[in-house]
Amino acid sequence: MIKFLLKTVAGALAFIYVLPLIPGIEFKGGFIDAAILAIVFACLLWVVEAAAMLLATVWTVSTLGLALLILIPLWIIGFWVFPALALELVAFVAPEHLSIHGFLPPILGGLTMLVISMLTGGLNATAKCLEKARGRD
């Protein structure tokens, strides 16, 4: 529960303070709106990644594994595509709160949200390692 709250608060703060610094991204609303958008972003990112995994699985099975020769390099190079697409979908779902103009702003915003998600997950993992090191499981 703490991890969820930490990620939601970090995402909300990113929607309020960090994303509007990127030219082409505008946020209108308060903290509650930003927290709701952060939750919607997380849900849509999960849906986008699940759909991509489903398509990749179907394509890999139907080509008897040969598609992995194309999919693995695409997955490594295109890691920024999923958060950018999820951010565009958030802007599509809530245009009164978030507007994105152009091609580069969703990519930079998606990478920003990806880094924030990695940092909040990393902080949680670090805290767990410290607790295990102290002998508290």
C-alpha positions in Angstrom: 0.0 0.0 0.0 2.9 2.4 0.8 4.5 1.6 -2.6 1.2 2.5 -4.3 0.8 5.7 -2.4 4.5 6.7 -3.0 4.1 6.1 -6.8 0.8 7.9 -6.9 2.2 10.9 -5.1 5.4 11.0 -7.2 3.3 10.7 -10.4 1.0 13.4 -9.3 3.9 15.7 -8.5 5.3 14.9 -11.9 2.1 15.8 -13.6 1.9 19.1 -11.6 5.5 20.3 -11.6 7.7 18.3 -14.0 5.7 17.6 -17.1 4.6 21.2 -17.7 8.3 22.1 -17.9 8.4 20.2 -21.2 7.4 22.4 -24.1 4.2 21.1 -25.6 2.7 19.5 -22.4 0.1 21.5 -20.4 -1.5 20.4 -17.2 -4.6 22.1 -15.7 -5.9 21.1 -12.3 -5.0 20.4 -8.7 -3.3 17.6 -6.8 -6.4 15.4 -6.8 -6.7 15.7 -10.6 -3.0 14.9 -10.9 -3.2 11.9 -8.6 -6.2 10.5 -10.7 -4.2 11.1 -13.9 -1.2 9.3 -12.3 -3.4 6.3 -11.5 -4.9 6.4 -15.0 -1.4 6.6 -16.5 -0.3 3.5 -14.5 -3.4 1.6 -15.6 -3.1 2.6 -19.3 0.6 1.8 -19.2 -0.3 -1.7 -17.9 -2.9 -2.1 -20.7 -0.5 -1.0 -23.4 2.3 -3.3 -22.2 -0.1 -6.2 -21.8 -1.5 -5.7 -25.3 2.1 -5.5 -26.7 3.0 -8.7 -24.9 -0.1 -10.5 -26.2 0.7 -9.4 -29.8 4.3 -10.4 -29.4 3.4 -13.8 -28.0 0.9 -14.5 -30.8 3.5 -13.4 -33.4 6.3 -15.4 -31.8 4.1 -18.6 -31.6 2.8 -18.2 -35.1 6.3 -17.9 -36.5 7.7 -20.7 -34.3 10.0 -18.2 -32.5 11.6 -16.5 -35.5 9.8 -13.3 -34.7 12.0 -13.0 -31.6 14.9 -12.0 -33.9 12.9 -8.9 -34.7 11.1 -8.4 -31.4 14.0 -8.4 -29.0 15.9 -5.6 -30.7 12.7 -3.6 -31.1 11.9 -4.1 -27.4 15.4 -2.9 -26.4 15.4 0.1 -28.7 11.8 1.0 -28.3 11.4 0.9 -24.5 10.3 4.6 -24.6 7.3 3.9 -26.8 5.0 2.4 -24.2 5.1 5.3 -21.7 4.8 7.8 -24.5 1.8 6.0 -25.9 0.2 5.7 -22.4 0.8 9.5 -21.8 -0.9 10.2 -25.2 -3.8 8.0 -24.1 -4.1 9.9 -20.8 -4.2 13.1 -22.7 -6.9 11.6 -25.0 -9.0 10.4 -22.0 -8.7 13.6 -20.0 -8.2 16.5 -22.5 -9.5 19.1 -20.0 -6.6 18.3 -17.6 -3.7 17.3 -19.9 -2.9 18.4 -23.4 0.0 17.3 -25.5 1.1 19.0 -28.7 3.7 17.5 -31.0 5.7 14.3 -31.4 8.6 14.9 -29.0 6.7 16.0 -25.8 5.0 12.6 -25.2 8.3 10.8 -25.7 10.1 13.1 -23.2 7.1 13.0 -20.8 6.9 9.2 -21.0 10.6 8.9 -20.3 10.1 11.2 -17.3 7.3 9.1 -16.0 9.3 6.0 -16.6 12.3 7.3 -14.6 10.0 8.4 -11.8 8.4 5.0 -11.7 11.9 3.3 -11.7 13.1 5.6 -8.9 10.0 5.0 -6.7 10.3 1.3 -7.3 14.0 1.4 -6.7 13.6 3.2 -3.4 11.1 0.6 -2.2 13.6 -2.2 -3.2 16.4 -0.4 -1.4 14.3 -0.2 1.7 13.5 -3.9 1.6 17.2 -4.7 1.2 18.0 -2.6 4.2 15.3 -4.3 6.3 16.6 -7.7 5.3 20.2 -6.6 6.2 19.0 -5.6 9.6 17.4 -8.9 10.1 13.7 -7.8 9.9 11.8 -9.9 7.4 
